[in-house]
């Protein structure tokens, strides 16, 4: 078989439709399965607000339509979370979501992120009541269940 020579052919890949931004690389848990607790990054904390907004805007202008505001850390630690959600929705993102361990998702914070326009909140509960503390490094199963119930009630 002959191979086709692609030398000189310019291919511009499409920009991804889904963009993930790590708005905070800090976590209030130390889960046994998560590499976040083992990171060696010397720069720990929340992303700078202007940089985050620049990334959000440039990604949208480049063709992104969905935005995830979490990756290795706990997004609810970032005090600017609601502002990023609102800004993203104002730009026109169709779907803005985040993943959280749910510990900081009390009723007040839930109301704020809902008002800001979040489309989806995924709460990671990776253990039963019996093994929760062992897996997550914190005994908060009952608190998480209550936070999820409150959040569901607000929707």
Buried (B, 14 or more C-beta within 10 A) or exposed (E): EEEEEEEEEEEEEEEEEEBBBBBBBBBBBEBEEBEBEEBEEEEEEBBEBEEBBEBBEEBBEEEBBBBBBBBBBBBBBBEBBBBBBBBBBEBEBEBBBBBBBBBBBBEEBBBBBBEBBBBEBEBBBEBEEEEBEEBBBBEBBEBBBBBBEBBEEEE
